[in-house]
Structure formats: structure tokens, C-alpha cells
Amino acid sequence: MNENVENVKIKVLDHSTKVKNGVMRVGFAAIAIMVEIAWLVAVFVLLTEYYLLVSAGTKVFAVILVLALYSTNKNSAIKFTWIMLILLSPIFGIVLYLLVGLSGTTKRMKNRFYVTHKELLPEISPFDTRSVLPDQEIFAAPVPRNEIYGSVNSVDEISASVDPYIELAHKDKALFNISRYITRQSNYPLYRVDELEFYPDSLKALQALKEGLKTAEHFIFMEYHAIDNKVHWNEIQDILAEKAAQGVEVRVIYDDMGSFGFINTDFVHTLASLGIKCWVFNPMIPFINMFLNNRDHRKITVIDGKIAFSGGYNLVDYYFDTTKKYGHWKDSGIRLTGEAVNSMTYTFLEMWNSIRKNDKKDKDVRKYFVPYDNKAGEGSRADRGYIQPYADSPLFSEPLAENVYISIIDQAKDYIYLSTPYLIITDEMKRALTMAAKRGVDVRIVTPGIPDKKLVYRVTRSYYGALVKSGVRIFEYTPGFYHGKQCVSDDKTGVCGTINFDYRSLYHHFENACILYECPVVMEIKKDFEDTFTECREVTLEQIRKRSVVMRLVDNVLRLFAPMM
């Protein structure tokens, strides 16, 4: 008995040390960022005090930087924010842009992603990829060359049982066009649903994930924005360690910034000692790598290429309502099987093989992909609908995820329900939502009732006015924090994934989602929304009009910096 108690004490002390180290690392990184900014600003100020030429040079550089920003293909709101900041305060604006706005990740990683993409694409693409990959502009405009897929006007000449694209085109041309857009821009194909489960509760999703991990025989791939070395992760880690001891290949990716405060640098070595390979995405190294954008926000688990999990939840205790840090934590997830899992395997391996410059690539990737027959056969699977897992990336030349959402909104006829923890939207998204409401579509958005980030919550609420005045209905989840990222429209289309309605998810981060067409699970997502509405308070015009002039002024100032949040 005493020995057991002592072991418990050791584990508690060990965990406390890890948490302490993690918090210290967060504090050190924050101080390092402030020191670096202060040092650079001080250098510029001192130089400008003594050297007029340097002062003039700084202003000239600011103008050149503004012109360069203006000519980029970035979203206009993002460009405006940086241009305004640089012109108002050239020294501070330039320094901040170099640290935060300028992405070193994109330039540094694009070539590696291209090579990996070219190697992996044949494993999932139903098209002749030789004509898809002419050069490194693959991330700009990859258009598949395929007669059946391209000749949309002649779909009646092809048997609908041959190809899921043609089958979907027969059922709903608008949905087919969305699917075609995703494939053309990212090469992620459309599949018929094999087995699909939707979890409206993140704890149920976690339990299913743990059970799935126990069935692994060959490999386990896990990629998450945040991992917290506490109760639930420790249970997962025990399963992974057991599987690794059995000869199962286990790989883990986590985002360094997303896991700040949760784990420390010893985490990788701990997993390695258990036979688990672990890599960190875009590690924050004070004074060396301080780029804050382009984080890995994905949540993916792949087991043997046969089962995959995804959703809004990270592997952090309070995501599963273990603690009441933000009231009740509401999140969702999905489990899928069949050939669609290959797309999620592809997403993971592309990141794994591109994440480091000098690491050896997988020599034989085919063993991770399970061959399937994507034909309908007797038609039983055609009744289960269609699924298209896809990933978005800042390496793409256009905002894929935002365009998918806007397409669904534009094509909604009866209703569209959306949920997001952060509502910080572009003018394009706002116009799509308000136009849908003005057309008579029932547009509803669920946001948190209790914030996890008060400043971001304030900015989220600043968008309510224009939306509600146009007929969009906003529902705040009163029991706590709503973290789910999903939508459903017209009983036909659903989305579940990691993509928030904010600039970071839509423009800066690596994300993933599954879009569902003509699928029974769509109705389960709809029911989850309907149940959620009963636990929400609806935002009214009267509440919005009661805001003071000072509050409105503060909100307008905060909105200027929304693209940075």
C-alpha cells in the first residue's frame, strides 16, 4: 500500500514538474518576443535620433513594404491592417510585420511540400497525375486532366455507378460543383461513404478514439494542434506505448505553439523512450524562429489506413469537460472507415515528410494506403452518401476553406446552420451570410456564451450588429464554451472539422475538414444544432443597440486589428 502511494506521489511530482517547465517555457518565450521587439525598436529609434539618413531610409523602406504588400494576393482586410500599422508607426509596424506578418514557414517549407505532394498524390488521386504536376505551381492551380471528370455536360453518357463524381452530378449538380472545386484546387478526391459516425460530444469521440487505437495492428498516425500531458493523454500514451511494444509503428505530430503551457521539450524524448516517433511542427525558438503564423491546427488520427478520426477537439483535458475551466465545453468529431481514410493518411504523411529539412522521406508509402474499389457495386454504399476529406494550407494560392464555406452559403435554399468558437470574418464571408439571410434563407450561427479568450470574444461580438440587422440569427451557447466547427445546409450538406470562422483558420493555419454530401449523418449534425439552440440565448437587435458609444468605438478599433487575431 505504501509503495503504491509513493508511486502516485512520484507521478504527481513528475507531472507538476512538467507543467511548471511548460509554463516557464511559455513565459520565457513571451519575454523573448517582447525583448526582441523592444531591442529592434530601440535600435531603430537610436539610429533615427543620430542619423537622419537612417530615419529617411526607414520611411522609404516602409513605403516600399507597403507597396509590396498592396501588390500581393492576400485578403484586402489583412493587407489594410498591416499597411495602416506600418504607415502610422513605421518602426514598430515594420518590426511587428517581420516577426508576425511575414511567414518564414511558407517559403522555407513550400519546396519540401511540393516534393512530398508529388510523391504521395498518386496514392489518392483518381486521375492521371502526370498532367497534374507540371511545376511547383501545383499549389496555385492544380487542375486534374480527366475526360469523365472534365466533361460535366456529358454525364448522361456515363453509367452513374462508375464514378462517385458522376453519381453525385446526377443527384445534385451544385454539390458536384463544390466537390469538383475542392479536387481541382487541392486534389482531394470524392468518395462514397463506407461507415461514418458523428459524435456531438467530444468525450464520446475520445472514448471511440481510444477503442480504435486498441485495434491497431500496423501503424498509428496522430496529428494535433495541442496535446496536454494529463489524464486523457496519459491514457492514450499508455495505449500507444503498448502498441509500439507490439511492433506497431506509432507517429505523433503536435504544434509547438498550440501545446505551449501543456507540455515541455522533454515530451519528445519521453515518447521516443516508449518507441513512439514524435515531431514538433514549427518549433518556437526565441531569437531564432519567432514566426507566429502558419501553425498546424489539424486534428487527425489514422489507424492502419482503415479507421480515421477528426473533429474540433485537441487532446487536452478540458476539451472533454474534465474540468470546468470555461463552463461546459461543447465539441464534436467524426469517425470514418473505407477508402476516404486514404485522404487523411495522405494529409498526415505530407506533413510528416515535409516538416523537417534533412529528415529521410518514407521510401515506401504504398504500405500505408489501403486499396479499395471505389465503384458502387450493387449500390448499397451509394445510399450512404458521399464524403470528401480535405486539408487547407497557407501554401495554396487561394483560401480553399473559406471558398468552400461561401459556396455552401451561396447555394443554400432553405437553411444553413454554422458554429464557430471565433467569429472574425472577412467582408466576403459577411456578404455571403447577409445575402443568404436577405434571400430568405434561415441563417443561424452558434458562438460561445463563455469566452476562452476575452479579447477575441469581444471582437467576435463586434460582428453581431451587421449580421443580425441583415436577418442572420446569432445564438450564444450559455452553458459554456462552444468549440465545434461544423455546418449543415438544406438536409444535404454538412461539414465537420478544425476550421474556425476567423482569419487564422481561413488564411494562416494548416487545417482539415470532412465535407458530407447527401449523407444520413448530415441529419445527425442538424439534430445536434437543433438540440444546441435550446441551450442558447439569441442575440437581439435591442441588445446590440444598447451598446454605449464608447463600446462601439472600442469595437471598431479592435476590428481594425482583427486579421491579426
N, C-alpha and C positions, 0 to 999 in steps of 0.2 A: 504493500500500500504506500509506504513512504517513498519507495523508488518511483512509483507512478506519479506521485505528487511532485517529486523532484523533476521528473521529465517534463511535466506540464509547466513547471516554473521556468525551466530552461527554454522551452518553446516560446513562452510568453516573452521572456527577456530577449530572445533572439529576434522575435517579431518586432518588439519595441525598438530594438536597435536599428532594424531595417527601416522602420517608419521614420525614426529620428534622422537616419542618414539621408532618407529620401527628402524630408523636409529641409534639411540643411542644404541639400543639393539645389532644391528649388530656390532657397534664399540666396545661395551663392550665385546662382545663375542670374537671378533678378538684380542683385547688386552689381554683377559683372556687366550686365546690359546697361544699367544706369551709369556706371563708371565709364564704360566705353563711349556712351553718348556724351557724357559730360566732358570727357577728355577731348574728343573730336571737336565739340563745340568750343571748348576753351582754346584749342589750338587755332581754330578759325578766328575767334574773337581777338586773341593776342596778335595774330598776324594782321588782322584788319586795322588794329589800333596803330601799328607801326609801319605798315606798308600799304599805301593807297592802291598800289598796283594789284596787290593780292585781293583787296576789297573789290576792286573793279573786276578782277578775274573771277571772283566768286559769283558776282552778279551775272557776268557773261555766261559762266557755266550753268547757272540756274536757268537762264533763258534758253540755252541750248538743250538742257534737260527737259524743260517744259515743251519745247518744240518736238523733241524726240518722243516724249510721252504722248503728245497730241496725235502724232502720226502712227502710233501703234494700233493694233486691232483689239485693244482692251475695251471693256464696257465703258460707256461715256461717264457714268457716275464715278467709277473708280478713277478714271483719268482726271475728272474735275476736282476731286478731293485732293489728289496729290499736286496738281497744278496750282490750286489755291494755296495750299500749305507752303509750297516752295516759293511762290511769289510773295506771300505775306512775310515769311521768315526764311530767307534763302539758306542761312547756315543750318538752322535746326531742321528745316524741310529736307535739305539735301542729305544730311546725316541720317535722318529717320528713314528716308526712302532707300538709302543704300543698305540699311540694316533690316528693314521690314518690307518695303515695297518691292525692292529688286530681288528676284528669286534666283539664287545661285543653283538651286536644285534643278530647275528646268534645263539650263544649259549644260550642267555637269552630267545629268543623267539621260538626256534625250538620246544620245548616240547609243548608250547601252540598252535603253528600252527598245530602240529600233531594231538592233541586232537580235535581241531576245524575242521580240514580237515576230520577226521574220521566221525564226526557228520554230516557234510554237504555233503560229497561225494555222498551218496545215492540219493540226490535230483537231481543230474545231470547225474550220470553215467548210461549208458545203460547196464552195466554189473553187474554181481554178485559181489558186493564189499566185501563180506565176505572173498573172497580169494585174494582180492587185498591188504588188510591191515594186513599183518602178524605181523608187528612190526614197530618200528619207522624208519626203513629203507625205509619207503614209499617215502621219498624224494630222495632216492638213486636209486631205480629201481622198481617203481610200474608197474608191468606188468599185465594187465587185463586178466582174465581167461574167455574166451568165445569161444565156438566152432565155431560159424559162423565167428566171427572176426579173430580168430586164423587160421582157415583153409582156407587160401588165395587161395590155389591151387584148391579148390573145389567150387569156387564161382558160377560156372555154375549150380550147383545143387540147388542153392537158387534163388528164384524169386527176381529180382533186385528191385522190389517195396517194399520189406520187410524192407530193411535196407539201409540207405544212404551210409554206408561204401561199401557195396557190389555193390551198384549202381555206386559209383564213381570208384570202381575197374574195372567194365565193361568198363567205359569210358576212364580211363587213369590210368594204374597201377602205374606209377611214382608218380602221385599226391596222389593216395591212400596210397602209402608208406610213404609220408610226413605226411599225416593225421594220419596214424597208429602210427608213431613215436611220434607225439605230444600227442596222447591219452595214449600211453604206458608210457611216461615219466612224464606226468602231470595230466592225467585222464580227460582232457578237451575233450568232445565228438565233433563229426562232426554233423552238422545239414543241412537240406535243407533250402534255403533262403525263408523267408516269404516276408517281404518288406525290401528293403535296399536302402539307399540314400547316395551318396558320395558328399561331399562339398569341391570343390577345393579352396574355400575362407573361412577363419576362421570366418569372420563376418557373413556370411550366415549360417555357422554352429551354431554360437552363437544365432542368431535370431531363428533358428529352435529349439534350446535348450530351450530358454525362452518360446516359444509357447508350447513345450512339457510339461514343468513344470506346466503351467497353467491348463493342463488336469488332473493332479494328483488327485486321489480320496482316495488312501490308504497309499502309502509311497513314499518317495523320498530319494534315496541314492546318495551322491556325494563324490567322492574321487579325489583330485587333488594335484599335486606337489606344485603348487604355487597359492595363492589367493591374489589379490591386492584389498584393501578396497577403491576402487574408483568407477568411473561411472558405468561400466558394472556390477561389483559385487553388487553394491548398488541396481541396478535394479533387479538382481537375488534375492538378500536378501529380497527385498520387496515382491516378489512373494512367496518366501519360508515362510516368516512371515505370509502372508495371508493364505497360505495353512495350516500352523501349527495351526492358529486360527480356521480353519475349521475342525480340528481333524486329518489332515494328519500327519503321522509320518515322520519327517524330520531328517536325519542324515548327517553330514558332516565330512570328514577327510581331513586334509591338512598336508603336510610335513613341519616340523618346519624350517629346513634349506632352503628348497625351497622357503618359504614365508618370509625369513629374509628381512627386509627393506621394506616390503609391509604392514604387519600388526604386532600388538603387542600382548601381552598376554591378553589384555582386550577383544580381539576378541571373545574368547570362551565364556566369561561371557555375552557379548552383544548378541550373538546368543542364549544363554540359556534364557535370559530375553524375547526373542521372541518365546520361545517354541521349539527351534532348538537344537538338541543334536550335540555337536561338540567335536571331539577328535583330539589331535595332535600326529602325528607319530614321534617317536624317538626324543623327545624334546632335544634341546641343553641346557645343564645346566653347565655353567662354573665351572671347578674344580671337577665336579661330573660325568657328562656324556658328553664327548668330542668326541665321536666316529663320524667320518665324513662320513664313508661309509654306505652302506645299507640304502639308502634313498628311500622313496616312490615316484617314478617317474610316477605313473599311472595317467590316466585321465579318469574317469568313471562317468557317470550319469545313474541311473536306475530309471524308473518311473513305479510304480505299477507292476513291473515284466513283463510289456508289451512293453515298449519302452526303448532303451538304446542309449547312445551317447558315442563316444570316438574319439580320434584323437591326434594330436600333441599339441594342444593349451591348455595353462593354463588359468585360469580366471584372467588375468592381462590385463589392458587396451591396452598396446602397442602390444599385440598379435593379436588384432583386428584392427590394423593400426589406432588407435585413435590418437596416437602421432607418430611422425616420428623420433623416437629415433635412429633407425638403418635403416633409409630409409623405403621402403615399406616392411612390414612384411608379408611373404608368409607362410601360414599354411593350413592344411586340416583336415577333420574329416568325420565321418560316423554316420548315424542313422540307427538302425535296430529294427525290431519287430519280434515277434514269439518266438519259443522255444529257440533260440540262446541267448535270453536275460537272460535266467536262468544261463548261464555260467558267465555272468557279475555280476548277483546278488550274485552268489557263491563267486566270487573273492572279492567283497566288504565285504560280511559277514565274510569271512575267515579273512580278515584284521581287521575288526571291533572287532571280538570276540577274536582276538589274540594280540591286540595292547597293552593291559594293563594286568598286572598280577592278580590283585584282582577284576576285574570287573565281574559282573554276566553275564553268557552267555545267549543268546536267548534261551528260553525254547521251543518255538515252531517256528522252522524255516520254516516249510512247508507252512505257510501262505504267505511267500514271493516268493514262487516258483509257477508259473502258469503251470498246467498240460497241455501238448499238445500231440497230436498224431503225432509221427514223421514218419508216413508212407506216401508214396507219394499220396495215394488215386487215383484220376483219372490221375495223372501225371502232373497236371498243375504246381505244385511247383518244380517238377524235372527240368523244363525248366529254372528256375531262378537260378540254380546252387546251390553251397554249401558254407557254412560259418563255420569257426571254431574259435570262440573267445578263446584266451588262455592267460595265465599270466606266466611270468617268475619270478624267485625268486632266490636270493643268497642261499636259503636253499636247492635248487636242487643240486645234485651231479655233474651235467654237465651243460654247457652253452646251455640251450634249444634254446633261441632266435637265438644265433649265428649259431647253427647247422641247424635250420630251414632255415635261410638265405643261408647258404652254400649249403644246399640240393637244394634249388631253383636255385642257380647259377650253380651248377654241372649238373642239368638236363635241363638247358636252351639250346635250339637248334638254335633259330633264334636271339632272343634279350633278354636282361634284362636291365631295367632302374631302377635306385636306387636314392634315395635322402636322405640326412642327413645333419644336421647343423654342425656336428663334425665328421671328417673322421680320426679316430685314431684307426687303425685296427691291429689285430693280424697277425702273419705270416700265420696262417691257412686261414684267410679271404683273405689276399693279394694273396696267392697262388691260391685260388679258382677263384678270379676275373681275374688274369692274365692268368690262364689256359683256362678259358672260352673265353677270347679275342683271345688267340692263336689258339683255335679251330675254330675260325671264327664267334663266337657269337658277336653280336653288344652290347657291354657293355658300358653303359653310367651312369655317376654319377653326380648328381646335388648337389653343395655345395653353401654356401652363397658368395655373392660378397662383402658384408659389414659385418664385424665381430661384434659379441656382446662381445666376449672375445678375445682380440688381441693375447694373448699368445697361446691360444688353436687354434686360426686361423692360427698362424704361424706353429704350429705342424701339423695341417691339411694339409697345403700346402707342408709340407716336404714329404708327401706320394705321391705327384703327380708324381714325376720323375719315380719311378719304375713302376707305373701303366701305365702312358702314353707311356713309352718306350715299354711296352708289348702289346699296342693296346687298352687299356682302354681309353675311351674318358671322360674328365672331363669338366663340364660346371659350371661356376660360375654365380650365379644369380645377374645380375648387378643392378636391381632396389633397392636392399636392402638385408635383411636377410631372408634366406630360412630356415624355421624351420620344414617343413614337414618331416615325417619319413614314407616313403612308397616305394613300389617297384611293378613292373609289368613285367611279362615274357610270351612271346610266345602267347599272347592273351588268356591265360588260367589261370594264377595265379596272384593274387595281394595281397598286404599286406598294411594295414593302421593301425598305432598305435602310441606308445610312444617311440619306441626303436631306439636309435641313433646307429650309427656305431662307437662306442667308448667303451673303457674298462668299463666305469662306467655303461652304459646301459647293456652291454653284460655280465658283471661279478659281479657288485656290487649292482645294484639297483633292486627294485621291479618294474616290467614293465608289460604292457599288449598290446595286438595287436589282430587284426582280420585278418585271412588269408582266402582268397576267391579262390574257385576253379570253373572253368567252369561257371563263373557268368557274366552276362551282364555288371555289374558295373566295371568289370576289364577293359573293353574298355573305360569307362569314366576316369579311372585312367590313362590309356595310353594317352588319349587325353590331359589330364592335363599336362602330361610330354611333349608332342609334343608342346603344347602352351608355356610351360615354356622354352623349348630350344630356342625359337625365342627371348627370353628376356635375354639370357645368352651370355657370351663370352667363347669360348672354349679355354682351356689351350693347348698350343702347345709345342712341343719339343724345339723349338727355344727359347721360353720364359724360359723354365726350364734351358737350357744350358747357359743362360745369367747370371745366379746367380753367384755372386762372390765366391771365395774360402772361405772367412770369413763367408758369409751367409750359405754356405753349412756346415761349421764346427759348427756354432751355431745350425743349424737344427739338426745335428747329436747328439749334446749334449742334446738338448731338447727331441729328440726321446728316449733317454735313460730313461727319466722320464715320458714318455707317459702313461704308465699304471697307474700313479697316477692322471692323469688329467681327 
